[in-house]
């Protein structure tokens, strides 16, 4: 998703419309090959739906990762006429936008303004990919023997890692001595050690630390290598890192955090998983579910007796909606809910749960590319809504796209209708851990930054109300359409 957002942010609405109007949509069934390694690349692609995987090799195949909705492909070959460096296949039913290089090259040659914006967008992607490659180098091979000069942050982080490993070793030895449950004191000590490590990581590698970014990235790669064995022993932590749906916050990942059920390898894996599920960022996500369920209920009660219309954007697994229907069946009897998500599997999950809970007559689920939707290149038929909310979507969107999102919401709210946008706050003490260890990059904002985006949108005013959940990490900005 990240490369597409980076790319399209530098283009105008007219540029984006031209891109989609001159391209064609291509459906890919599972295992269909989009590009073959070392073969010519003749098109520029934008993934609209589904997950594609990147692999290299023929006899010994190595999986290099996944690409999801919003990611772009073929941009490098447009510059150097090179062949595909890897094979790209659909992991599931997918859809891509195909824009021939020849059409794009003609547009670039004829439109100097478009050309300038297009190449600036490409430069941003290349810069992002270079940083991402550097960050991932430590995952592929260990760094060479030389070590940078010892610094206070390095010494303190090294000591924190040493204590964490020592505590883990002690718990590991206890787990092999008998089949009895692990002592509560040992479990508490390990949780505290992990919590201390996360706080220390944010202190020295977080956004407030003025240290040179190159040094911070090198230390971050080192911390990632040290923590990776712990992550891979766990179910939830391992999923946050591996991102099997192409991005960290997919519906199964969020559902796992909501369920708060630890699992993993052996006796220690679930223990570590429990520690990861207990970090403040995970608790904040669980708190988000309750907060939104309460707001949905308030909306239902505000128009008692009338039809109440609520829409959630990018909200799967939508547990907050099901919580409202289950806990307050009478109050939500007249509530009609529309849920829009980019992931077809997430849509299927919500539809199946709605049918199982007997509320499928009150829930409409739509599979749509949200960036496509808010850019004006797709349309969903919505009645004027009483509440439109986004749970976590803004964490992945640049400022321009958040303004476009707010404009889309403003268009579909009834007068007096309410918008709620959640966003991770810059005070998140888990940010460095998420960035460097989990490779889970979110766009954090403070109250003033989010308020300015509301002011720049068609709402034309700063948020009327900003509230926080108990961890003070997830903030919820709301505004009424006047």
C-alpha positions as CSV (number, residue, x, y, z in Angstrom):
1,X,0.0,0.0,0.0
2,X,2.8,2.4,0.9
3,X,4.3,2.8,-2.6
4,X,1.0,3.7,-4.2
5,X,0.3,6.3,-1.6
6,X,3.8,7.8,-1.9
7,X,3.4,7.9,-5.7
8,X,-0.1,9.3,-6.1
9,X,0.4,11.9,-3.4
10,X,2.6,13.9,-5.8
11,X,0.1,13.8,-8.6
12,X,-2.9,16.0,-9.1
13,X,-6.5,14.7,-9.2
14,X,-6.4,15.2,-13.0
15,X,-3.2,13.1,-13.2
16,X,-4.8,10.3,-11.2
17,X,-8.0,10.4,-13.3
18,X,-5.9,10.3,-16.5
19,X,-4.0,7.3,-15.1
20,X,-7.1,5.3,-14.4
21,X,-9.0,6.4,-17.6
22,X,-6.1,5.3,-19.8
23,X,-5.5,2.0,-18.1
24,X,-7.5,-1.2,-18.0
25,X,-8.5,-3.5,-15.2
26,X,-7.1,-7.0,-15.2
27,X,-8.5,-9.8,-13.0
28,X,-5.9,-12.4,-11.8
29,X,-6.9,-15.8,-10.4
30,X,-4.8,-17.4,-7.7
31,X,-1.3,-18.4,-8.9
32,X,-1.6,-16.3,-12.1
33,X,1.7,-14.8,-13.1
34,X,1.7,-11.1,-13.7
35,X,5.5,-10.7,-14.4
36,X,8.2,-13.3,-15.0
37,X,11.7,-12.9,-13.7
38,X,14.1,-11.6,-16.3
39,X,11.3,-11.1,-18.8
40,X,10.5,-7.6,-20.3
41,X,8.1,-5.3,-18.5
42,X,5.8,-3.5,-20.8
43,X,3.2,-2.0,-18.4
44,X,2.8,0.1,-15.3
45,X,0.6,-1.6,-12.7
46,X,-1.4,-0.5,-9.7
47,X,-2.8,-3.2,-7.4
48,X,-6.5,-2.5,-6.8
49,X,-7.5,-5.6,-4.9
50,X,-5.9,-8.8,-3.5
51,X,-2.4,-9.9,-2.6
52,X,0.5,-10.6,-4.9
53,X,3.8,-12.3,-3.9
54,X,7.3,-11.6,-5.1
55,X,9.6,-14.6,-5.7
56,X,13.0,-15.2,-7.3
57,X,14.7,-18.3,-8.6
58,X,13.4,-21.2,-10.6
59,X,14.8,-24.3,-8.9
60,X,15.2,-22.9,-5.5
61,X,12.4,-20.4,-5.1
62,X,12.8,-17.7,-2.5
63,X,9.8,-15.6,-1.4
64,X,10.8,-11.9,-1.1
65,X,7.6,-10.6,0.3
66,X,4.1,-9.5,-0.7
67,X,2.4,-6.6,-2.4
68,X,-1.1,-5.4,-1.6
69,X,-3.7,-2.9,-2.7
70,X,-2.3,0.4,-3.7
71,X,1.2,-0.8,-4.4
72,X,2.7,0.0,-7.9
73,X,4.7,-2.3,-10.1
74,X,6.8,-1.6,-13.2
75,X,7.9,1.9,-12.4
76,X,11.6,1.0,-12.5
77,X,11.4,-0.7,-15.9
78,X,9.8,2.5,-17.3
79,X,13.1,4.3,-16.4
80,X,15.7,1.8,-17.5
81,X,13.8,-0.5,-19.9
82,X,15.1,-3.4,-17.7
83,X,13.6,-6.8,-17.3
84,X,11.6,-7.9,-14.3
85,X,14.0,-8.5,-11.3
86,X,11.5,-11.1,-9.8
87,X,8.4,-13.1,-10.6
88,X,5.1,-11.6,-9.3
89,X,2.2,-14.0,-8.9
90,X,-1.3,-13.5,-7.5
91,X,-1.6,-15.2,-4.1
92,X,-5.4,-15.0,-4.3
93,X,-8.1,-13.5,-6.5
94,X,-6.7,-10.1,-7.4
95,X,-7.3,-7.1,-9.7
96,X,-4.7,-4.7,-11.1
97,X,-4.8,-1.5,-13.2
98,X,-2.7,-1.9,-16.3
99,X,-1.3,1.2,-18.0
100,X,1.0,0.4,-21.0
101,X,4.5,2.0,-20.8
102,X,4.0,3.3,-24.4
103,X,0.9,5.3,-23.4
104,X,2.6,6.6,-20.3
105,X,5.7,7.6,-22.3
106,X,3.6,9.5,-24.8
107,X,1.8,11.4,-22.1
108,X,5.2,12.3,-20.5
109,X,6.6,13.5,-23.8
110,X,3.5,15.7,-24.6
111,X,2.8,17.1,-21.1
112,X,5.8,18.7,-19.4
113,X,3.9,19.5,-16.2
114,X,2.7,15.9,-15.9
115,X,6.2,14.7,-16.7
116,X,7.7,16.8,-13.8
117,X,5.1,15.6,-11.3
118,X,5.4,12.0,-12.5
119,X,9.2,11.9,-12.2
120,X,9.1,13.6,-8.7
121,X,6.7,10.8,-7.6
122,X,9.0,8.2,-9.0
123,X,11.9,9.8,-7.1
124,X,10.0,9.5,-3.9
125,X,9.3,5.8,-4.5
126,X,12.9,5.1,-5.2
127,X,14.0,6.9,-2.1
128,X,11.4,5.0,0.0
129,X,12.5,1.7,-1.5
130,X,16.2,2.4,-0.9
131,X,15.5,3.1,2.8
132,X,13.3,0.0,3.0
133,X,16.1,-2.1,1.4
134,X,18.7,-0.8,3.8
135,X,16.4,-1.5,6.7
136,X,15.8,-5.1,5.5
137,X,19.5,-5.9,4.9
138,X,19.8,-7.2,8.4
139,X,17.0,-9.7,7.7
140,X,18.9,-11.2,4.8
141,X,22.5,-11.3,6.1
142,X,24.4,-10.3,9.2
143,X,26.3,-7.1,9.0
144,X,30.0,-7.3,8.4
145,X,32.4,-7.7,11.3
146,X,33.1,-4.0,12.0
147,X,31.0,-2.3,14.6
148,X,30.4,1.4,14.9
149,X,32.0,3.3,17.8
150,X,30.3,2.5,21.1
151,X,27.8,5.1,22.1
152,X,25.6,5.5,25.1
153,X,22.4,4.5,23.3
154,X,24.2,1.4,21.9
155,X,25.5,0.4,25.4
156,X,22.2,0.9,27.0
157,X,20.3,-1.0,24.3
158,X,22.9,-3.8,24.4
159,X,22.4,-4.1,28.2
160,X,18.6,-4.1,27.8
161,X,18.9,-6.9,25.2
162,X,21.3,-8.9,27.4
163,X,18.9,-8.7,30.4
164,X,16.0,-9.6,28.2
165,X,17.8,-12.7,26.9
166,X,18.9,-13.6,30.4
167,X,15.4,-13.4,31.7
168,X,14.1,-15.4,28.8
169,X,16.8,-18.1,29.4
170,X,15.7,-18.3,33.0
171,X,12.1,-18.8,32.1
172,X,13.1,-21.3,29.4
173,X,15.0,-23.4,31.9
174,X,12.1,-23.3,34.3
175,X,9.7,-24.5,31.5
176,X,11.8,-27.6,30.9
177,X,12.2,-28.6,34.5
178,X,8.6,-29.7,34.9
179,X,5.1,-29.7,33.3
180,X,3.8,-27.4,36.0
181,X,2.7,-23.8,35.0
182,X,5.5,-21.3,35.0
183,X,5.8,-19.2,38.2
184,X,3.8,-16.0,38.0
185,X,6.8,-14.1,39.3
186,X,8.9,-15.2,36.3
187,X,6.2,-14.3,33.9
188,X,5.8,-10.8,35.4
189,X,9.6,-10.3,35.3
190,X,9.7,-11.1,31.6
191,X,6.8,-8.8,30.8
192,X,8.5,-6.0,32.7
193,X,11.8,-6.6,30.9
194,X,10.1,-6.5,27.4
195,X,8.2,-3.3,28.5
196,X,11.4,-1.7,29.6
197,X,13.1,-2.6,26.3
198,X,10.3,-1.0,24.3
199,X,10.4,2.2,26.3
200,X,14.2,2.4,26.0
201,X,14.0,1.7,22.2
202,X,11.6,4.6,21.8
203,X,13.8,6.9,23.9
204,X,16.8,6.4,21.8
205,X,15.4,5.6,18.3
206,X,12.0,7.4,18.5
207,X,11.1,10.6,16.7
208,X,12.1,12.9,19.6
209,X,15.7,11.6,19.6
210,X,17.9,14.0,17.6
211,X,20.5,11.4,16.8
212,X,21.5,11.1,13.1
213,X,18.9,9.0,11.2
214,X,21.6,6.8,9.7
215,X,22.8,5.8,13.1
216,X,19.3,5.3,14.3
217,X,18.5,3.0,11.4
218,X,21.7,1.0,12.0
219,X,20.8,0.5,15.6
220,X,17.2,-0.3,14.6
221,X,18.4,-3.1,12.3
222,X,20.5,-4.5,15.1
223,X,17.6,-4.5,17.5
224,X,15.5,-6.2,14.8
225,X,18.0,-9.0,14.4
226,X,18.1,-9.5,18.2
227,X,14.3,-9.6,18.6
228,X,13.4,-11.5,15.5
229,X,13.8,-15.0,17.1
230,X,11.4,-14.0,19.8
231,X,8.8,-12.7,17.3
232,X,8.9,-15.9,15.2
233,X,8.0,-18.0,18.2
234,X,4.7,-16.2,18.6
235,X,1.4,-16.3,16.7
236,X,0.4,-12.6,16.9
237,X,3.8,-11.0,17.0
238,X,5.0,-13.1,14.1
239,X,1.9,-12.1,12.1
240,X,2.5,-8.4,12.8
241,X,6.0,-8.8,11.3
242,X,5.3,-11.2,8.4
243,X,2.2,-9.3,7.1
244,X,0.7,-12.2,5.1
245,X,-2.1,-9.9,3.8
246,X,0.5,-7.3,2.5
247,X,0.1,-4.9,5.4
248,X,0.2,-5.1,9.2
249,X,-3.3,-4.0,10.1
250,X,-5.3,-6.6,8.1
251,X,-8.6,-7.9,9.5
252,X,-7.1,-11.1,11.0
253,X,-4.3,-9.1,12.7
254,X,-6.8,-6.7,14.2
255,X,-9.1,-9.5,15.1
256,X,-6.3,-11.3,16.9
257,X,-5.5,-8.2,18.9
258,X,-9.2,-7.8,19.8
259,X,-9.4,-11.5,20.8
260,X,-6.3,-11.2,22.9
261,X,-5.5,-14.9,22.8
262,X,-1.8,-15.7,23.0
263,X,-0.4,-18.6,21.0
264,X,2.9,-19.8,19.7
265,X,5.6,-22.5,19.7
266,X,5.9,-24.7,22.8
267,X,5.4,-23.3,26.2
268,X,7.4,-20.1,25.7
269,X,5.8,-19.0,22.5
270,X,2.4,-18.2,24.0
271,X,4.1,-16.5,27.0
272,X,6.0,-14.2,24.6
273,X,2.9,-13.7,22.5
274,X,1.0,-12.6,25.7
275,X,3.8,-10.1,26.4
276,X,3.4,-8.6,22.8
277,X,-0.4,-8.5,23.1
278,X,0.1,-6.6,26.3
279,X,2.2,-3.7,24.9
280,X,0.4,-0.4,25.1
281,X,-0.2,0.0,21.4
282,X,-2.1,-3.4,21.3
283,X,-4.1,-2.3,24.4
284,X,-4.9,0.9,22.6
285,X,-6.3,-1.0,19.6
286,X,-8.5,-3.1,21.9
287,X,-9.7,0.1,23.6
288,X,-10.6,1.5,20.1
289,X,-13.2,-1.3,19.7
290,X,-15.1,-0.3,22.8
291,X,-14.9,3.4,22.1
292,X,-16.3,3.0,18.6
293,X,-19.1,0.7,19.8
294,X,-20.2,3.3,22.3
295,X,-20.2,6.0,19.6
296,X,-22.3,3.8,17.3
297,X,-24.8,3.2,20.1
298,X,-25.0,7.0,20.8
299,X,-25.8,7.5,17.1
300,X,-28.5,4.9,17.2
301,X,-30.1,6.4,20.3
302,X,-29.9,10.0,19.0
303,X,-32.5,9.2,16.3
304,X,-34.7,6.7,18.2
305,X,-37.5,5.5,16.0
306,X,-36.0,6.7,12.8
307,X,-33.7,4.8,10.4
308,X,-30.1,5.4,11.5
309,X,-27.4,5.0,8.9
310,X,-23.8,4.2,9.8
311,X,-20.8,3.6,7.5
312,X,-17.4,2.2,8.5
313,X,-14.5,2.7,6.1
314,X,-11.6,0.2,6.2
315,X,-13.1,-1.1,9.4
316,X,-12.9,-4.9,9.1
317,X,-13.3,-7.1,11.1
318,X,-16.0,-4.6,12.3
319,X,-16.3,-6.1,15.8
320,X,-17.5,-2.7,17.1
321,X,-20.6,-3.0,14.9
322,X,-21.4,-6.5,15.9
323,X,-20.8,-5.6,19.6
324,X,-23.5,-2.8,19.2
325,X,-26.0,-5.1,17.6
326,X,-25.4,-7.9,20.1
327,X,-25.4,-5.8,23.3
328,X,-28.2,-3.4,22.3
329,X,-30.5,-5.3,19.9
330,X,-33.6,-3.1,20.6
331,X,-31.7,0.2,20.4
332,X,-30.0,-0.8,17.1
333,X,-33.1,-2.3,15.5
334,X,-33.4,0.5,13.0
335,X,-29.7,0.9,12.4
336,X,-28.5,0.2,8.8
337,X,-24.8,-0.3,8.5
338,X,-22.5,-0.1,5.4
339,X,-19.0,-1.5,5.7
340,X,-16.5,-0.8,3.0
341,X,-13.1,-2.6,2.9
342,X,-10.4,-3.2,0.3
343,X,-9.7,-6.8,1.3
344,X,-12.1,-9.3,-0.3
345,X,-11.4,-11.9,2.4
346,X,-12.3,-9.3,5.1
347,X,-15.6,-8.6,3.3
348,X,-16.3,-12.4,3.2
349,X,-15.6,-12.6,6.9
350,X,-18.0,-9.8,7.8
351,X,-20.7,-11.2,5.5
352,X,-20.4,-14.6,7.1
353,X,-20.5,-13.2,10.6
354,X,-23.5,-11.0,9.9
355,X,-25.4,-14.0,8.6
356,X,-24.4,-16.1,11.6
357,X,-25.5,-13.3,14.0
358,X,-28.8,-12.8,12.2
359,X,-28.1,-9.2,11.3
360,X,-27.3,-9.6,7.6
361,X,-30.5,-7.7,6.7
362,X,-29.0,-4.7,8.4
363,X,-25.4,-4.9,7.2
364,X,-24.3,-4.1,3.7
365,X,-20.6,-5.0,2.9
366,X,-18.8,-3.6,-0.1
367,X,-15.4,-4.5,-1.5
368,X,-13.8,-1.4,-2.9
369,X,-10.3,0.1,-3.1
370,X,-10.6,3.0,-0.6
371,X,-7.9,5.1,-2.2
372,X,-9.6,4.6,-5.6
373,X,-12.9,5.6,-3.9
374,X,-11.8,8.8,-2.2
375,X,-9.9,9.9,-5.3
376,X,-13.1,10.0,-7.2
377,X,-12.3,7.1,-9.5
378,X,-15.0,4.9,-8.1
379,X,-18.4,5.5,-6.6
380,X,-20.5,3.7,-4.0
381,X,-24.2,4.4,-3.7
382,X,-24.7,5.7,-0.2
383,X,-27.8,7.3,1.3
384,X,-27.0,10.4,3.5
385,X,-25.3,9.0,6.6
386,X,-25.7,9.8,10.3
387,X,-22.2,8.5,11.2
388,X,-19.1,7.7,9.1
389,X,-16.1,6.4,11.0
390,X,-12.6,5.2,10.1
391,X,-10.7,3.0,12.6
392,X,-7.0,3.1,11.8
393,X,-7.3,4.1,8.1
394,X,-5.7,7.5,8.7
395,X,-2.6,5.8,10.2
396,X,-1.7,4.7,6.6
397,X,-2.7,7.8,4.7
398,X,-0.6,10.9,3.9
399,X,-2.0,14.3,4.7
400,X,-3.3,14.9,1.2
401,X,-5.2,11.6,1.3
402,X,-6.7,12.3,4.7
403,X,-8.1,15.6,3.4
404,X,-9.5,13.7,0.4
405,X,-11.0,11.1,2.8
406,X,-12.6,13.8,4.9
407,X,-14.0,15.4,1.7
408,X,-15.5,12.1,0.7
409,X,-17.1,11.6,4.1
410,X,-18.4,15.2,4.1
411,X,-20.1,14.5,0.8
412,X,-22.0,11.5,2.2
413,X,-23.0,12.8,5.6
414,X,-26.4,14.2,6.2
415,X,-26.6,17.7,7.7
416,X,-25.9,17.2,11.4
417,X,-24.1,13.9,10.6
418,X,-20.9,13.0,12.4
419,X,-17.5,11.9,11.3
420,X,-15.0,10.1,13.6
421,X,-11.4,9.5,12.5
422,X,-9.0,7.6,14.7
423,X,-5.2,8.2,14.4
424,X,-2.2,7.0,16.4
425,X,-0.8,9.9,18.5
426,X,2.8,11.0,18.3
427,X,3.1,10.1,22.0
428,X,3.0,6.4,21.2
429,X,5.8,4.9,23.3
430,X,5.8,1.8,21.0
431,X,6.5,3.7,17.8
432,X,10.2,2.8,17.6
433,X,9.4,-0.9,18.4
434,X,6.8,-0.9,15.7
435,X,9.1,0.9,13.2
436,X,12.3,-1.1,13.6
437,X,11.3,-4.5,15.2
438,X,7.9,-5.1,13.7
439,X,8.5,-3.2,10.4
440,X,5.0,-1.8,11.1
441,X,5.1,1.8,9.9
442,X,2.2,4.1,10.8
443,X,1.7,7.9,10.3
444,X,1.4,9.3,13.8
445,X,-0.1,12.8,14.3
446,X,-0.9,15.1,17.2
447,X,-4.0,17.1,17.9
448,X,-2.9,20.2,16.0
449,X,-1.8,18.2,12.9
450,X,-5.1,16.4,12.7
451,X,-7.0,19.6,13.3
452,X,-5.3,21.3,10.4
453,X,-6.4,18.5,8.1
454,X,-10.0,19.0,9.1
455,X,-9.6,22.7,8.5
456,X,-8.2,22.1,5.1
457,X,-11.1,19.8,4.2
458,X,-14.7,20.6,3.2
459,X,-15.6,20.6,6.9
460,X,-13.8,23.9,7.0
461,X,-13.1,23.8,10.8
462,X,-10.9,22.1,13.2
463,X,-12.1,19.0,15.0
464,X,-14.9,19.9,17.4
465,X,-13.8,17.2,19.8
466,X,-10.7,15.1,20.2
467,X,-10.8,12.2,22.7
468,X,-8.4,9.5,23.7
469,X,-8.7,5.9,24.9
470,X,-7.2,4.9,28.2
471,X,-3.7,4.3,26.9
472,X,-3.7,7.9,25.4
473,X,-2.3,6.5,22.1
474,X,-5.3,6.3,19.9
475,X,-7.0,9.7,19.4
476,X,-10.5,10.1,18.0
477,X,-11.3,13.3,16.2
478,X,-15.0,14.1,15.5
479,X,-16.8,16.8,13.6
480,X,-20.4,17.6,12.7
481,X,-21.4,18.5,9.2
482,X,-23.1,21.8,9.5
